Amino acid sequence: MPKTEHWQWYVEEFSPTETHHHALEETYYAGRTKFQSVAVVRSATFGKMLILDGDTQSSQGDERIYHETLVHPALAGAGDRSRVLILGGGEGATLREVLRCAEVQACTMVDIDGEVVDLSKRFLAEWGANAWNDKRANVIIGDALKFLRESKETFGAIISDLTEPLPDSPSNPLFNADVFRDIKARLADGGVYVLQASTAAFHNIALHAKMARTLRTFFRYVRSFSTHVPAFDTEWAFLACSDKIDLAALNPAQIDAYVSKLNGYNTFYDAETHRRLFSLPIFVRRALAEEGDVF
Ligand code: SAM
């Protein structure tokens, strides 16, 4: 192995005082689209990685942990799996996971950045795999905000796989009460809205708690769940929102029946994993119960 000084490094800066250094074997692409900076690299540890605005989006080594967690609890619980909407989801792996469910008749994915989608198809082909060519997939390049405002369709599951809502991110306008109301209006009866919802780390949980607090004003059940994603170097959190389905209380038999019917095999998620995802430590439960600001 070459000595560390010969490596090129991708340094993910979590805060001015916290960084994770990834040694790089190759940089496939580095540039800027109309919406964000993009890099596609290969790290020595995690394989290929997509980085947007300096934030790791997913890695070849562990993307299944993130994408199975984002998609399958929601689909296992949804009353109607026939129509699914993905907000964002550029790499195509969320689409791939949704389409592994044969009950899904149509999946619309709306990502604002056609260049990210094209780069993903070119360099990260394993992420989207056959999903891009699946007849059930309807990939729209456009602003999810506009889609939500203009669409009259309803969906049994809406899956938000957007970038972090940092002030200058194109995802930022999708995190406010008006949009949460629009999303709710696009959910079918018994529908589930699930979102990737920032970190639930001991030292960094404020944004997640703020999302949960805001969403609780719209939905009867707002459940937080999380898992460690090694390439993100942190505990990654999600929120599941519904008026009818409490994902934290899903029956293990229902989960395993759902998983057993998926095309191909899961590497992460089943009924046992579900218990672990929704089993929250005290500090998370405290943070979620606290009063505070909302979007
Ligand atoms: N796993 C990710 C993470 O860790 O944040 C999110 C994955 S995915 C790459 C995020 C996608 O959201 C990007 O492809 C980006 O183009 C898309 N996006 C951001 N703002 C958007 C908007 N307003 N409408 C639609 N897509 C948007």
Residues whose N, C-alpha, C, O or C-beta is under 5 A from the ligand:
A	BS01	SAM	T56 Q57 G88 G89 G90 E91 V110 D111 I112 D113 V116 G142 D143 A144 L145 D161 L162 T163 E164 P170 S171
